[in-house]
Amino acid sequence: MSQAAPPVEGVWSDRAIWGVGRYTVAGRTRLWPSTRAERASAAGHATRHLGALGIGQGDLVLLVSRMSEGVQAVPVEDAIANLDAVLCPADGTVADSRRVTSLLRTFPLGAVLGLGPSTLEGCRQLDIPLSVFERAPILVADHDAVGPLRSAGLDPFGWRFLGPCLAIECGSRAGLHVDGDGWRVTEVGGELVLRPRLAGPGEAIRDDDPVSTGVAGEVTSDPCWCGSRDPRVLIDSGAFA
């Protein structure tokens, strides 16, 4: 990918970089300069799918994420605002697990989003049973945390960071939806590979720049019962990263 040029004379255009995200593939950290257009597209995708799960006006939504996941998580914050819900942020770390569960016990949360393995590990260390998350009417967990939560008798929806984008499971539970306006997703040798559709600063459409995700899976073209036209991916238990 060509080097991103700064906005001309401070103009905050759709092609301007709003943030630089990072993700890891095969143990190597990779950077992704995200444009304003990509953020808006990702926020629209999250708004559609989180709204379809039942998040709406006035809901208090606990979003568990890490600062390094900003490019993937900030559009979710935008989506929460778009849905007229209220954001309650927490860190997705072992150390912040007590605070996550305290917030859950203290406030009438409408949803918990982004619950991941680090938070679950913190609960284990603190002897906090995972049944505490029954308090959330809507629970959306990282793909790697779904199994342990289901083993504890919970029934979360899943999501997964695919490189710089977020894939979200819908109510049909037939795969995870990727933002089709922002990304084209294909399967290459068993790995999910992305190609950005939106223009970057000072350059043409970046569709020639494949983005390796390090995630094993396949793309399905079957229509989804939820009615969304966003492409769906089926994640394998194994991964390249």
Secondary structure, 3 states (H helix, E strand, C coil): CCCCCCCHHHCCCCCCEEEEEEEEECCEEEEEEEEHHHHHHHHHHHHHHHHHHCCCCCCEEEEEECHHHHHHHHHHHHHHHHCCCEEEEEECCCCCHHHHHHHHHHCCCCEEEEECHHHHHHHHHCCCCHHHHHHCCEEEEEHHHHHHHHHCCCCCEEEEEECCEEEEECCCCCCEECCCCCEEEEEECCEEEEEECCECCCCCECCCCCEEEEEEEEEECCCCCCCCCCCEEEEEEEECC
